[in-house]
Structures are given as structure tokens and as C-alpha cells.
Amino acid sequence: MASINNIIEEVLANEGGYVNDPRDAGGETNHGITIATARANGFTGPMKSMTRDFARGIYVKMYVEAPGFDKIAAISAAIGAELVDTGVNMGPKVAGQFLQRALNGLNNQAKDYGDLLVDGVAGQKSRDALTAFLKKRGAAGERRLLAVLNAQQGERYLSLCEGRSANEAFLYGWLSRISA
């Protein structure tokens, strides 16, 4: 669980503290947790008082364990961290879809492993495909897979800005998630 703790610490650092920016469609947040998500997870106080530990619990439950990204992290810590961060920012289903699309594009016309249904569920078939890909391509493959995941994330950010001009206020900050 140490690597999961490191992943969550990085997410918390990226998300920062309390924010209530009227341009943000997500509304009031603290530690990156929206008020709706906080309430759905039993937090009843003012958002400014939500603790980092409470947020950490939500991240582990909703963005690591529920989508199975802890099992992906057991195969590749870097890919797991990327999926958790993307899931926090865009939703776990989107992160899972990014992985599945990338693995489908990298499977050499299904010669290395079968195509995946792009449903956003990072289940056993997705884990098996990731394992097969990494076995064949190694560390260089892992870096390239991360590049494809980041490319999809960047494209999604641009689409969000094109669909809602108020999101342009956040694009520069969002890009820090993929530029490191």
C-alpha cells in the first residue's frame, strides 16, 4: 500500500486546498474533492473544514480501489499513478477508457494481445493486456504508454475548453498534470 499512499500524496499536492472559484463547474472543493462528492461520502461540515485525511479516504475508496487502479498499480506503479490522477481529474471511467484505447492502439493489430472493449472498466482483461504489453515492450513501452495516456488527457482538456470557454481559465494549470 506504500505506492498507493505515494500516489494519493501526489494527487493531494496537485489538488491543493480549499477553492471556490465561480468559473469552476465543479463548484466548491477542498483537497480536490467537490462538495457533492464530500456529501455523498458522509461529510456534513463546511468544505473549508474537510481534513486532508477525509479527502484521502475518498480518494482511496473512489479513485483507487473502486475502479481497480490499485491492481493496475501492482503491475505498473507509473501507469497506476497516471490512472488515479486522471480519474480524480476526469473520472475513473474516463481514465479506464484512456488505458483501454491506448492498449488497443499498441497491440499490433491484436497480434500481441486481444482488443479490449472500451468500457472504462479496468478489470482482468485490461490488466492481462497491460501485463502482456509490458512483458513485450518493457520500460520503453511503459514510457510510451504513459505518453499516449497523457496525449489523450491533453486532448480532453482542449475539448473541455472548446465546449465551455470558462474552462480556459484552468487549462494552463491542468496541463501541469501531463507536462512533468
Backbone as JSON, one array per atom type, in Angstrom:
{
  "sequence": "MASINNIIEEVLANEGGYVNDPRDAGGETNHGITIATARANGFTGPMKSMTRDFARGIYVKMYVEAPGFDKIAAISAAIGAELVDTGVNMGPKVAGQFLQRALNGLNNQAKDYGDLLVDGVAGQKSRDALTAFLKKRGAAGERRLLAVLNAQQGERYLSLCEGRSANEAFLYGWLSRISA",
  "N": [[0.83, -1.21, 0.0], [2.18, 1.12, 0.19], [2.96, 2.35, -2.25], [0.48, 3.18, -3.21], [-0.18, 5.03, -1.24], [1.79, 6.95, -1.83], [0.93, 7.71, -4.37], [-1.56, 8.88, -3.76], [-0.67, 10.99, -2.13], [0.64, 12.54, -4.05], [-1.52, 13.24, -5.68], [-3.01, 14.76, -3.83], [-1.22, 16.87, -3.45], [-1.24, 17.99, -6.03], [-3.9, 18.81, -6.17], [-4.28, 20.68, -4.13], [-5.62, 22.98, -1.65], [-8.53, 24.45, -0.21], [-10.94, 25.66, -2.5], [-13.08, 27.89, -4.15], [-14.07, 28.72, -6.81], [-15.96, 30.64, -8.94], [-16.0, 30.15, -11.67], [-15.57, 27.49, -11.98], [-17.12, 24.59, -12.87], [-17.41, 22.45, -11.2], [-17.82, 23.47, -8.73], [-17.55, 24.31, -5.23], [-14.61, 23.13, -3.67], [-12.35, 21.07, -1.73], [-9.14, 20.02, -1.13], [-9.32, 18.96, -3.62], [-11.68, 17.55, -3.68], [-15.03, 17.62, -4.58], [-17.91, 19.4, -3.37], [-20.26, 17.93, -3.73], [-19.3, 15.29, -3.93], [-18.07, 15.05, -1.45], [-20.29, 15.25, 0.27], [-21.72, 13.0, -0.56], [-20.14, 11.1, 0.5], [-20.46, 11.26, 3.18], [-19.55, 13.58, 4.49], [-20.42, 16.37, 6.33], [-19.89, 18.93, 7.21], [-18.69, 22.39, 6.87], [-17.04, 22.98, 3.76], [-14.5, 24.1, 3.88], [-13.49, 23.07, 6.21], [-13.02, 20.39, 5.8], [-10.91, 17.68, 6.28], [-7.58, 16.74, 5.27], [-7.11, 14.02, 5.64], [-9.71, 12.98, 5.51], [-10.31, 13.52, 2.85], [-8.31, 11.94, 1.68], [-9.27, 9.38, 2.31], [-11.57, 9.29, 0.7], [-10.37, 9.44, -1.82], [-8.91, 7.01, -1.9], [-10.97, 5.12, -1.68], [-12.82, 5.79, -3.84], [-11.29, 6.4, -6.11], [-9.12, 4.77, -6.33], [-9.45, 2.06, -5.26], [-12.19, 1.31, -5.99], [-12.31, 1.6, -8.9], [-10.36, -0.25, -9.49], [-7.72, 0.52, -9.82], [-5.69, 0.15, -8.06], [-4.93, -2.44, -8.51], [-3.94, -2.22, -11.07], [-1.77, -0.56, -10.49], [-0.21, -2.38, -9.11], [0.85, -3.84, -11.15], [2.12, -1.92, -12.73], [3.46, 0.77, -11.28], [3.73, 3.38, -12.23], [1.83, 3.59, -14.33], [-0.47, 3.04, -12.88], [-0.46, 5.26, -11.12], [-0.83, 7.32, -12.95], [-3.4, 6.71, -13.93], [-4.95, 6.98, -11.59], [-4.58, 9.74, -11.03], [-5.64, 10.88, -13.4], [-8.21, 9.85, -13.2], [-9.14, 11.15, -10.9], [-9.22, 13.75, -11.84], [-10.82, 13.61, -14.15], [-12.62, 11.6, -13.91], [-12.94, 8.16, -13.02], [-13.89, 6.33, -14.95], [-13.32, 7.52, -17.42], [-10.51, 7.56, -17.26], [-10.02, 4.79, -17.26], [-11.01, 4.18, -19.82], [-9.16, 5.6, -21.39], [-6.85, 4.07, -20.9], [-7.63, 1.59, -22.0], [-8.11, 2.28, -24.7], [-5.53, 3.1, -25.43], [-4.04, 0.73, -25.04], [-5.3, -0.89, -26.93], [-4.53, 0.43, -29.27], [-1.86, -0.12, -29.23], [-1.47, -2.82, -29.6], [-0.55, -4.14, -31.84], [-2.3, -4.77, -34.02], [-3.9, -6.66, -32.71], [-2.19, -8.82, -32.48], [-0.38, -9.08, -30.41], [-1.88, -9.16, -28.08], [-5.37, -9.49, -27.35], [-7.92, -7.21, -28.59], [-9.49, -4.79, -26.5], [-12.67, -4.21, -25.01], [-13.81, -0.97, -24.94], [-14.81, 0.2, -22.27], [-14.24, 1.46, -19.97], [-13.81, 0.06, -17.65], [-11.4, -1.13, -15.68], [-10.69, -3.97, -15.57], [-9.96, -7.52, -15.25], [-9.29, -8.32, -17.91], [-8.22, -5.98, -18.97], [-6.04, -5.68, -17.25], [-4.63, -8.01, -17.89], [-3.98, -7.46, -20.56], [-2.36, -5.19, -20.21], [-0.26, -6.35, -18.76], [0.72, -8.18, -20.69], [1.52, -6.37, -22.67], [3.55, -4.9, -21.33], [5.32, -6.95, -20.77], [6.21, -7.6, -23.31], [7.19, -5.11, -24.26], [8.54, -3.74, -22.21], [10.35, -1.32, -20.17], [10.63, 0.86, -21.92], [8.28, 0.64, -23.37], [6.43, 1.11, -21.34], [6.92, 3.85, -20.85], [6.12, 4.91, -23.31], [3.44, 4.17, -23.35], [2.54, 5.73, -21.22], [2.92, 8.21, -22.44], [0.96, 8.11, -24.44], [-1.34, 7.99, -22.86], [-1.16, 10.49, -21.59], [-1.34, 12.15, -23.83], [-3.99, 11.71, -24.63], [-5.26, 12.77, -22.41], [-4.49, 15.47, -22.57], [-5.76, 16.18, -24.97], [-8.38, 15.89, -24.18], [-8.59, 17.94, -22.27], [-8.37, 20.2, -23.97], [-10.7, 19.85, -25.47], [-12.6, 20.21, -23.46], [-12.27, 22.92, -22.97], [-12.97, 23.98, -25.44], [-15.63, 23.33, -25.47], [-16.66, 24.75, -23.35], [-16.05, 27.88, -22.63], [-15.29, 29.08, -20.22], [-13.69, 27.23, -19.02], [-11.18, 27.67, -20.03], [-9.76, 29.19, -18.24], [-8.62, 27.36, -16.6], [-6.99, 25.68, -18.06], [-4.14, 26.03, -18.35], [-3.18, 25.3, -15.78], [-4.22, 22.71, -15.61], [-2.69, 21.44, -17.53], [-0.28, 21.09, -16.24], [-0.44, 18.66, -15.05], [0.24, 16.83, -16.97], [2.64, 17.57, -18.0], [4.89, 16.99, -16.59]],
  "CA": [[0.0, 0.0, 0.0], [3.05, 2.3, 0.2], [2.9, 3.05, -3.53], [-0.82, 3.85, -3.26], [-0.06, 6.23, -0.4], [2.56, 7.92, -2.6], [0.06, 8.2, -5.43], [-2.54, 9.79, -3.14], [0.05, 12.21, -1.72], [0.87, 13.34, -5.25], [-2.83, 13.8, -6.05], [-3.33, 15.82, -2.87], [-0.34, 18.01, -3.76], [-1.76, 18.59, -7.26], [-5.23, 19.38, -5.98], [-4.24, 21.84, -3.24], [-6.59, 23.09, -0.57], [-9.89, 24.93, -0.44], [-11.16, 26.52, -3.67], [-14.48, 28.14, -4.51], [-13.97, 29.57, -8.0], [-17.26, 30.61, -9.62], [-15.84, 29.66, -13.05], [-15.42, 26.04, -11.95], [-18.42, 23.89, -12.89], [-17.43, 21.51, -10.08], [-18.2, 24.19, -7.52], [-16.67, 24.37, -4.07], [-13.79, 21.93, -3.44], [-11.25, 21.11, -0.78], [-8.22, 18.92, -1.44], [-9.76, 18.41, -4.89], [-12.96, 16.85, -3.52], [-16.16, 18.52, -4.74], [-18.88, 19.36, -2.28], [-21.18, 16.81, -3.98], [-18.61, 14.04, -3.58], [-17.89, 15.05, 0.01], [-21.59, 14.95, 0.88], [-22.06, 11.61, -0.89], [-19.29, 10.24, 1.32], [-20.76, 11.47, 4.59], [-19.04, 14.81, 5.09], [-21.55, 17.29, 6.51], [-19.44, 20.25, 7.65], [-18.28, 23.34, 5.83], [-15.97, 22.42, 2.94], [-13.21, 24.62, 4.35], [-13.0, 22.31, 7.36], [-12.77, 19.0, 5.46], [-9.5, 17.39, 6.5], [-6.8, 16.02, 4.26], [-7.32, 12.59, 5.87], [-11.03, 12.63, 4.99], [-10.14, 13.51, 1.39], [-7.51, 10.76, 1.36], [-10.17, 8.23, 2.36], [-12.4, 9.33, -0.51], [-9.52, 9.09, -2.97], [-8.61, 5.58, -1.88], [-12.22, 4.38, -1.92], [-13.48, 6.06, -5.11], [-10.4, 6.62, -7.26], [-8.08, 3.74, -6.35], [-10.0, 0.71, -5.08], [-13.43, 1.05, -6.76], [-12.04, 1.32, -10.32], [-9.33, -1.29, -9.64], [-6.43, 1.09, -10.19], [-4.68, -0.43, -7.18], [-4.45, -3.66, -9.19], [-3.09, -1.74, -12.18], [-0.52, -0.08, -9.87], [0.59, -3.55, -8.75], [1.52, -4.24, -12.38], [2.97, -0.78, -13.08], [3.18, 1.9, -10.38], [3.61, 4.61, -13.03], [0.53, 3.58, -15.02], [-1.48, 3.17, -11.82], [-0.48, 6.65, -10.67], [-1.43, 8.12, -14.03], [-4.84, 6.45, -13.96], [-5.56, 7.59, -10.41], [-4.6, 11.19, -11.22], [-6.61, 11.18, -14.45], [-9.52, 9.54, -12.65], [-9.51, 12.24, -9.98], [-9.46, 14.96, -12.62], [-11.79, 13.43, -15.23], [-13.49, 10.47, -13.6], [-12.28, 6.88, -13.21], [-14.31, 5.67, -16.2], [-12.54, 8.14, -18.5], [-9.14, 7.05, -17.13], [-10.04, 3.4, -17.73], [-11.16, 4.21, -21.28], [-7.87, 6.02, -21.94], [-5.97, 2.9, -20.85], [-8.09, 0.59, -22.96], [-7.85, 2.78, -26.05], [-4.08, 3.07, -25.66], [-3.61, -0.66, -25.19], [-5.79, -1.35, -28.23], [-3.69, 1.01, -30.31], [-0.48, -0.63, -29.11], [-1.45, -4.29, -29.57], [-0.05, -4.68, -33.1], [-3.46, -5.36, -34.69], [-4.32, -7.79, -31.88], [-1.24, -9.92, -32.56], [0.3, -9.2, -29.12], [-2.97, -9.49, -27.15], [-6.64, -9.13, -27.97], [-8.53, -5.9, -28.38], [-10.33, -4.62, -25.31], [-13.88, -3.4, -25.07], [-13.52, 0.32, -24.3], [-15.94, 0.46, -21.39], [-13.76, 2.19, -18.81], [-13.65, -0.83, -16.5], [-10.03, -1.66, -15.69], [-10.82, -5.3, -14.98], [-8.94, -8.54, -15.5], [-8.85, -8.3, -19.31], [-7.33, -4.81, -19.12], [-4.79, -6.0, -16.54], [-3.91, -9.01, -18.68], [-3.42, -6.77, -21.73], [-1.24, -4.37, -19.73], [0.84, -7.27, -18.43], [1.28, -8.67, -21.96], [2.21, -5.25, -23.32], [4.79, -4.59, -20.61], [6.23, -8.09, -20.94], [6.78, -7.49, -24.65], [7.81, -3.81, -24.55], [9.4, -3.33, -21.11], [10.35, 0.05, -19.64], [10.38, 1.8, -23.02], [6.85, 0.55, -23.64], [5.73, 1.81, -20.26], [7.05, 5.3, -21.11], [5.29, 5.25, -24.47], [2.05, 4.06, -22.92], [2.28, 6.95, -20.45], [2.81, 9.31, -23.4], [-0.36, 8.02, -25.09], [-2.32, 8.37, -21.84], [-1.07, 11.94, -21.43], [-1.85, 12.78, -25.06], [-5.45, 11.66, -24.55], [-5.67, 13.71, -21.37], [-4.34, 16.82, -23.12], [-6.82, 16.39, -25.95], [-9.64, 16.05, -23.43], [-8.57, 19.29, -21.71], [-8.69, 21.13, -25.04], [-12.12, 19.68, -25.78], [-13.38, 20.84, -22.39], [-12.18, 24.36, -23.19], [-13.75, 24.3, -26.63], [-17.03, 23.16, -25.13], [-17.05, 25.7, -22.29], [-14.94, 28.84, -22.64], [-14.85, 29.37, -18.85], [-12.64, 26.26, -18.68], [-9.88, 28.18, -20.46], [-9.09, 29.7, -17.05], [-7.98, 26.24, -15.9], [-6.19, 24.86, -18.97], [-2.71, 26.09, -18.04], [-2.97, 24.5, -14.59], [-4.48, 21.3, -15.93], [-1.57, 20.9, -18.31], [0.83, 20.71, -15.35], [-0.61, 17.25, -14.72], [0.79, 15.99, -18.02], [3.9, 18.11, -18.5], [6.02, 16.58, -15.74]],
  "C": [[0.86, 1.26, 0.0], [2.97, 3.06, -1.11], [1.56, 3.76, -3.7], [-0.79, 5.11, -2.41], [0.72, 7.32, -1.13], [1.72, 8.54, -3.71], [-0.94, 9.22, -4.87], [-1.88, 11.08, -2.69], [0.3, 13.13, -2.92], [-0.43, 14.0, -5.72], [-3.18, 14.96, -5.12], [-2.48, 17.07, -3.11], [-0.83, 18.73, -5.02], [-3.05, 19.35, -7.02], [-5.22, 20.61, -5.06], [-5.33, 21.82, -2.2], [-7.95, 23.59, -1.02], [-9.94, 25.88, -1.64], [-12.66, 26.67, -3.86], [-14.49, 29.16, -5.64], [-15.28, 29.51, -8.76], [-17.18, 30.12, -11.08], [-15.78, 28.14, -13.12], [-16.78, 25.37, -11.84], [-18.55, 22.91, -11.74], [-17.82, 22.15, -8.77], [-17.12, 24.15, -6.45], [-15.93, 23.04, -3.88], [-12.82, 22.16, -2.3], [-10.42, 19.85, -1.0], [-8.64, 18.21, -2.73], [-11.08, 17.67, -4.84], [-14.09, 17.87, -3.65], [-17.12, 18.38, -3.56], [-19.85, 18.2, -2.48], [-20.55, 15.48, -3.59], [-18.41, 13.94, -2.08], [-19.19, 14.66, 0.7], [-21.98, 13.49, 0.64], [-21.26, 10.62, -0.05], [-19.4, 10.57, 2.8], [-20.2, 12.72, 5.24], [-20.16, 15.84, 5.15], [-21.14, 18.71, 6.88], [-19.16, 21.19, 6.51], [-17.07, 22.77, 5.07], [-14.59, 22.89, 3.4], [-12.63, 23.77, 5.48], [-12.77, 20.82, 7.05], [-11.27, 18.72, 5.55], [-8.88, 16.66, 5.31], [-7.01, 14.5, 4.41], [-8.68, 12.13, 5.36], [-10.96, 12.54, 3.47], [-9.36, 12.28, 0.95], [-8.39, 9.5, 1.34], [-11.08, 8.15, 1.14], [-11.58, 8.91, -1.72], [-9.25, 7.59, -3.03], [-9.85, 4.78, -2.27], [-12.7, 4.54, -3.37], [-12.56, 6.06, -6.33], [-9.25, 5.63, -7.33], [-8.73, 2.36, -6.32], [-11.21, 0.41, -5.97], [-13.15, 0.8, -8.25], [-10.97, 0.26, -10.55], [-7.96, -0.76, -10.02], [-5.32, 0.65, -9.25], [-4.1, -1.69, -7.81], [-3.61, -3.31, -10.41], [-1.75, -1.29, -11.62], [0.38, -1.23, -9.44], [1.36, -4.09, -9.96], [2.53, -3.18, -12.8], [2.58, 0.4, -12.19], [2.95, 3.18, -11.18], [2.26, 4.68, -13.74], [-0.6, 3.71, -14.0], [-1.6, 4.6, -11.34], [-1.14, 7.55, -11.7], [-2.94, 7.94, -14.06], [-5.56, 7.06, -12.77], [-5.67, 9.1, -10.61], [-5.62, 11.59, -12.28], [-8.03, 10.93, -13.95], [-10.03, 10.61, -11.7], [-9.96, 13.45, -10.79], [-10.6, 14.82, -13.62], [-12.8, 12.33, -14.97], [-12.8, 9.16, -13.9], [-12.66, 6.17, -14.51], [-13.51, 6.22, -17.37], [-11.1, 7.62, -18.45], [-9.05, 5.62, -17.63], [-10.18, 3.32, -19.25], [-9.85, 4.62, -21.95], [-6.91, 4.83, -21.99], [-6.36, 1.89, -21.92], [-7.84, 1.03, -24.4], [-6.36, 2.7, -26.38], [-3.59, 1.65, -25.88], [-4.1, -1.25, -26.51], [-4.92, -0.82, -29.36], [-2.28, 0.44, -30.34], [-0.38, -2.15, -29.22], [-1.06, -4.93, -30.91], [-1.15, -5.46, -33.83], [-3.9, -6.67, -34.03], [-3.41, -9.0, -31.99], [-0.55, -10.15, -31.2], [-0.66, -9.59, -28.0], [-4.25, -8.97, -27.79], [-7.08, -7.71, -27.69], [-9.42, -5.93, -27.14], [-11.6, -3.87, -25.66], [-13.58, -2.11, -24.32], [-14.75, 0.73, -23.49], [-15.54, 1.21, -20.12], [-13.56, 1.35, -17.57], [-12.26, -1.48, -16.6], [-10.0, -3.01, -14.98], [-9.7, -6.24, -15.4], [-8.42, -8.51, -16.94], [-7.9, -7.12, -19.56], [-6.0, -5.06, -18.43], [-3.97, -7.02, -17.31], [-3.25, -8.36, -19.91], [-2.24, -5.9, -21.32], [-0.04, -5.24, -19.42], [1.51, -7.78, -19.7], [2.06, -7.57, -22.67], [3.55, -4.98, -22.66], [5.8, -5.73, -20.72], [6.94, -7.98, -22.29], [7.63, -6.23, -24.81], [8.67, -3.24, -23.43], [9.26, -1.86, -20.72], [10.09, 1.09, -20.73], [8.9, 1.8, -23.39], [6.03, 1.26, -22.6], [5.77, 3.32, -20.48], [6.16, 5.73, -22.27], [3.81, 5.14, -24.14], [1.66, 5.29, -22.1], [2.11, 8.15, -21.38], [1.44, 9.31, -24.07], [-1.46, 8.42, -24.1], [-2.34, 9.88, -21.65], [-1.58, 12.68, -22.65], [-3.38, 12.81, -25.03], [-5.96, 12.67, -23.52], [-5.58, 15.14, -21.88], [-5.43, 17.14, -24.13], [-8.15, 16.63, -25.24], [-9.72, 17.44, -22.8], [-8.95, 20.33, -22.77], [-10.17, 21.06, -25.4], [-13.0, 20.33, -24.72], [-13.38, 22.36, -22.54], [-13.01, 24.79, -24.4], [-15.24, 24.21, -26.35], [-17.56, 24.14, -24.1], [-15.91, 26.69, -22.1], [-14.44, 29.18, -21.24], [-13.74, 28.41, -18.41], [-11.25, 26.71, -19.11], [-9.08, 28.74, -19.28], [-8.28, 28.62, -16.34], [-6.99, 25.45, -16.76], [-4.71, 24.86, -18.6], [-2.38, 25.23, -16.81], [-3.19, 23.02, -14.85], [-3.3, 20.67, -16.65], [-0.38, 20.53, -17.44], [0.75, 19.24, -14.98], [0.04, 16.34, -15.75], [2.16, 16.47, -18.51], [5.12, 17.65, -17.7], [6.75, 15.39, -16.31]]
}
